[in-house]
């Protein structure tokens, strides 16, 4: 749109520069999308910041583009025509902008989902079969991730029980508890084994015995889990 405006204003050089901004923006988004996909998944933290990289890069680029390029055109139009000039409807540009934003968010979510599925598939391979050996550091990191996710579930159960007036011994409603999670989690751990949800109390959530057995050689204290 900015490029076409410059064409109408008779500034071919500025129009080419405006198109260059478009190409640079697309390039930055694609590079950030690739980086968010190939970056290692977050294991010891609750948020995978790389999943937000494409969206964040797009927002930062928009701010820079508007400040450096779009505002210059606004200033030029005001100086040349003042406030009284024929204006076209903003409906089409707004629709295109919203569509682009939805597209960015969709691609970002798609890449994040693919990354999680690949991560879970990779995590499942950590269970030793046929006497095969697995990198101890990888198993330790996986155990910490499972422990942290179990802790998040446990905290969500506490919050749910507090707000719903639940008492010790009441059955945990997993669907209701899921709404209290800060980050969306599965009811199965990174090894594909389901978490054991019982009743409100000190043992309201347990890590699967199969998971503990697969990670038995890892130096980790599962505590109440």
N, C-alpha and C positions, 0 to 999 in steps of 0.2 A: 504494500500500500504506500509506504514511504517512497519507494523507488518510482512508482507510477506518478505520485505527486510531483516529484522532481522532474519527471518527463514533461508533465504539463507546464511546469514552471520554466522549462527550457534549459535546465541544468543537467546535461548528460553526464558530467563527471560525478556529480553528487548522486545521480541515479545509479551509476555503477557501484559506488561506494555503499549505497543502501542495499544493493543486491549482495554485495560481499558480506555484509552483516548477517544476512539470511543464511548464507552458506556456512559462515563461521558458527552460527548458532546451532545449525543442524549437526555440524561436526562435533561441537562440544557435547551436545546431548548424546550422540552415538558413542563417543569415547567414554563418557561417564557411565553410560549404560553397560558397556563392555567391562569397565573396571568394576562396577558393582556386581557383575556376574562372576568374574574370575577371582575377586577378592575372597580370602578365606572367611568362612562363616564365623559369626561371633559365638564363642563358646563359654567364656567366663563372664561375659557382660550380658545384661538383660536386653540391650537394644543393639541391633546390627546397623550401625550408622551408614555402612556402605549401601544399604537398601534405599536410603534416602538421597544418595548422591545424584542420580539423574534429575530428580525434582529440584533439589537444592541448586544444582548447577544451572538449571533452566531459569529459576527465579533470579539468581545472581546475574546471569547474562541479560535477562530482561531489564533489570535495573540499570546495568551499565549501558545497554543499548539505548534505553530511553534517555538517559542523562547525556550521553555523548552524541547520539544521532537524532532521535526524534525531537528533542527539545530545540535543536538547531533549526529544524524545519518549521516548527511552530513560531520561532522568533522571526525567521525569514518571511513567513506569510503575514505575520502581524505588521512587520515593517513595510512590506510592499503593498498590502491591501487593507491594513487596518482591521477593524472588526466587521466591516460591512462587505461581505463577499459571499458568493453562492456556496452553500454547504450541502454536501451529500449526506444521506442517512448513514448513521453509525450502525444500523441493524446488521448488515452483512459482516462488517469487520468484527463486531462483538460476537456474532455466531461463530465465525471462523476462530476467534481467540478462545472461546469456550470449548470448541471442538478440539483445538490443539491441546488445551490444558487437559481435557479428558483423555486424549490420546497419550499424552505424557504419563499421566497417572496410571493408565491401563498397562502401558508397556513396562513401567516401573514395577507394578504389582505382578505382572506376568513373569518378569525376570526374577523377582524375589521369590515367587512360588516355585519356579524351576530350580532355583538355587537351594531352597529348602528341601525339595524332593531329592535332589542329587546328594545333599548333605545327609539325609536320612538313609538313602541307599548306601552311601559310603560308610555310614556309622554301623549299619547292619553287618558289614563285612568284618567288623572288629571281633565278632564272636569266633573263637578258634575252632576249627574243624580238622579232624584228621591229624592232630598234633602240630598244626601250623603255628608259627609264631607271629605275634603282632607287636608293632612298635609300642613299647611301654609308655612313652611320652604321649602318644596318641590316645591310649587307653585311659591314662590319667586325666587328660583334658576332657575326654568324653564323660568320664565319671563325674567330674566337677560340673559339667554342663547339666547332666541329669539331676545332680543334687540341687543345683540352682533352680532348675525348672520345678522340681518337687517342692522346693521352698516357696516358690511363687504360688503354686497351687494351694499350699498350706496357708499362706497369708490370705489368699482369696477366700478360703473356707472360713477363716476367722472373721473376716469382714462381713461375709454373707451371714454367718451365724449371729453376729452382733446386730446387724440391721434387721434381720428377720426374727430376732428374739428366740433363736434356737438354744437348746440346752444340751449338756453332755448326754450322749446316748441317742440323740435324734439322728436319723439317717441323712447323710449328705446328699443333696440334690445337685448332681454334677452340672446339669444344664443351667441351673440358676447360678451356681458358683462361677461358671465360665464368664458370666457378665461382669464379675468383679476382678478379672485378670487385667493387669496393666497392658500386657502383651498377649496376643492370642497364642495359646498352646494346645497341643494335642493331648488326648487322654491316654496316649501311648508314649513311651519314652523313646530316646534316640536309637534304641536297639529293637524297637518295634514291640516291646512288651507293655501291656497296659498297667497304668498305675492302679493301685488298690484303694478305692474309696470306701470307707466304712461308716462309722458314726462319729458325730462331733465329740472331740476329746483329744487326748494326748496322742492317739494313734489313728487320727482321722484320715491320714493318707500314708500309704506305704509304697516304697519302690518294689517292683516285682522281684521275687526271689530268683527268678531266672536271670535278671539283670545283675543282681548282686553276685550270683554264681559266676557269670561271665566275666565280671570285673573283680573277682575275689583277690587277685594278686596285686590290685591297686591299693596304695596306701591312702585310704580315705575313710573317714568316720561318718557313717550314714546317720548317726544320731538317732532321733526318733523315727526316722524314715526306714 
